[in-house]
C-alpha cells in the first residue's frame, strides 16, 4: 500500500478516537471520518493486482493476432 495512504488513514483513525464526545456534532464528524476510512478500504480492495504501466503480454499477443484492441 502507498505510504501516503497509510499515513492519511492513520490520521483519520486518530481523529475518530479524539472525537469521542457525546454531543451531536462530534458524533456526526466521527461518523463522517469512520465512513471515509471505510471508503478508503473499499477503494484499496478494487485496485488492480498489476501496476497500470505493466503490459499483459499474453493479452497483447491475443489482440495483435485478432486485430482487437486491448
Buried (B, 14 or more C-beta within 10 A) or exposed (E): EEEEEEEBBEEBEEBBEEBEEEEEEEEEBBEBBBEBBEEEEEEEEEEEEEEEEEEEEEEEEEEEEEEEEE
